[in-house]
């Protein structure tokens, strides 16, 4: 194991997470906190910010373990990439897309559909990683658990905010 490769794998998932967070930062206090009806069991914004810096490196290290177990295939040619790493790339892309869809576009239905697709991709990734190395699979389990909770939160928000299901309502004057 080279520490540089492992550190890079742990860092990469954070890139899109940070980008999405900073791109939609104003939507959280102005829209999500003030306008959207949320369940009483919703974590605080601070709790959300504490979770992702743990989950992103964990999934990154998991991908590194699999990449190494597969004899470090080239990551530059999609067609040659083994299926578990393609699934990993898919779930990272879906993960990174969710924040701009939900907070940026303020589109609850697309956010809900996006997180359901993300759930499927993460479950497939976790199962495929587990087959290669159980440690890699175990490192994905906290992410699966958090996504299950996040999906339940998305469903609750979608149900409690029918006006926002298809994006910003034309008659909305709140923002």
N, C-alpha and C positions, 0 to 999 in steps of 0.2 A: 504494500500500500504506500503510495506517495501522498504525503500530507497536502501537497499542492492540488492534486487531483481531487482528493476528498473535500478539501476546503472549497474548491470551485464548485463541486457538485452540491455542497451544502448552501452555497451562496446563490447560485442561479435561480432557484425558486423564489427567492426574496426580491429579485429584480422586478418582475411583473407585479408582485404584491405591493412593493413600494410605489411603483409607477401608478397603479390603479388607485392606491390610497391618496397620493398627492394630487392626482388629476381630479378626484372627486371630493376633496377635503371640505370644500364649502357646502356641498350638498348635505353633509351630515348634520351640522347645526341648523342650517336654514330649512331643510326639507325633512329629513329623517327624524330629527329630534322634535321639531315643532309641529309638523303636519301629519305625519304617519301615525296611525293608531297601532300600538304594539302591545303584546301580551305582558302581563305583570312579571313573568318569568324570564323576560329578555335580559341578557347580561348587559352590564354598563359598557359604554364605548371604551373605557379603559381596559375592561376585561377582554374585549375583542382584540385590542392592540397588544395585549400580553400573550395571547394564544398563538397568533401567526408567527412571531419570531421563534417559537418552539417547533411548530408544525412544519414550516417551510424547510429548515435545515434537516429535520428528521426525514422528510420525504426525499430530500436531496441525497443524504447519506444512503438511504435505501436504494436509490437509483445507482449510486456509485458501487454499492456491493454487488448489484445485479450486473452492471456493466463490466466490473472486474471478473465476476464469475463466468461471464460469457466471453472471456478473453479479450476484453477491451475493443469491441468492434468500432469501426469508424462511425462517427456521429455526423459525418458530412454528407452521406448519401442515403436518403430516405429508403430507397428500395432495398438496400443491404442491411438496414437496421432490424434487429430481432424484434418480434412482436411485443414482448414485454416493454421494451424501450419506446416503441411506437405508442403503446397505450399510455406510458408515462408522459410522453410529449403531448398526447391528446388531452390528458387530464390537466396538465399544467396550463395548456392553452385555454381550456374551459374555465379553469380556476381564475386565470388572469382576466378573462373576458367578463366574468360575473360582476365585478365591482362597477365597471363603466356602464354595464347594462342596467343594473339595479339602481345605483346611485346617480350615475351620469345621465342616462336616458330616463330615469325614474319610471321604468317600465316593469311593473310588478309581475305581469304574466310572463314576459320574456325572462325575467330574473328567475322565476319559479321553474320554467322549462329548462333554463340553463343549469340550475343547481341539480335538477333531476338527472339531466344528461351527465353532469359532473359526478353525481353519485354512482351512476352506472360505470363510468370510465374509471373511477377510483376503485370500485370493487373489482373490476376486471384487472386493473393494474396490481392491486394487492394480491389477488389470487395468483396471477402469473409470476409475481415476485416471490411469493411463498413457495411455489413449485421449484424455483431455482435456489432460493436460500431462505430458510425460515426466519432468520434474523431480519432480512430485508422485508419480509412480510409483516413481521411483528412491529417494525418501525413505522409501518403504514397504519396500524390499528388505531392509534390516537386520532389520526386524520379522519379515518372512517367514522369514528365515534363523534368527532366534532361536526363533521358534515351531516351526520344523522340529526344531530341537534339543530344545526343551521337550517336544514331542510324543513324540519318541523316549525322553526321560527318563520321561515319564508311562507309556508302554508298559512300560518296564523295571520301574518301580515297581509297576505293576498286576500284572505277571507274577510278581514276586518277593514279593508280599504277598497271597496268596489269601485270607487270613483277614480282610483289610480291604477287600475289593472292594466289599462292599455296606454300608459304613459300619462303625461301631464294633461289634465282636462282643459279644454279650451276656455271654460268659464272660471278657471282657477286664478285667483288674485293674490294667493298667499306668498308667492315668491317674487 
